[in-house]
Amino acid sequence: MLFRPKYTINTIYNLDPVKLNEMGIKAVFSDLDNTLLAWNKFETAKEMDNFNKKLAKANIKLVVISNNNAERVGKVLNPYHIDFVSESRKPLPFAITRKREEMKLAKDQVMMVGDQLITDMQAGNLAGVETVLVKPLVETDKWNTRINRFFEKIIFFFLGLSHRVTFKENLQNG
């Protein structure tokens, strides 16, 4: 389904590189705000850096796919040498597909992780890659994300997930 994630976990930081290798995942594509970092504070930057290093040791590449502009994303990620695609125009799948093809990876070797159904899960599903929905790192959102959250409630209802999603500690089929 267009908005339905394949997996739901509490946080991206629970992704286990050993499990990802067993699944054949070579790249984790991730949203930035409220997935890797709280949108309004950067205390999780050290955790993001550690996560990136943990993935790299397992030969898995972390790539941020963000709708934010290059200046905003680069300011956060460049000090940690994390690759990114800015102004990705999610929910359209083109940035995910283009980056996957540039990396010469098959669809089943890429996992898209994010905190929003309307942007992250839809883009990942349209691109044909594995999708993982995570809990937002903080309860608040930027003004434009609040609009998406309103529509997400409607989508959750129609998906039969009106009691929200059960977020698991690690990857398990939904």
PyMOL commands that set and color helices and strands:
alter all, ss='L'
color gray80, all
select helices_A, chain A and resi 12-14+17-23+45-57+70-80+94-102+107-109+117-127+143-158
alter helices_A, ss='H'
color red, helices_A
select strands_A, chain A and resi 7-9+27-30+61-65+83-85+110-114+130-134
alter strands_A, ss='S'
color yellow, strands_A
deselect
rebuild
show_as cartoon
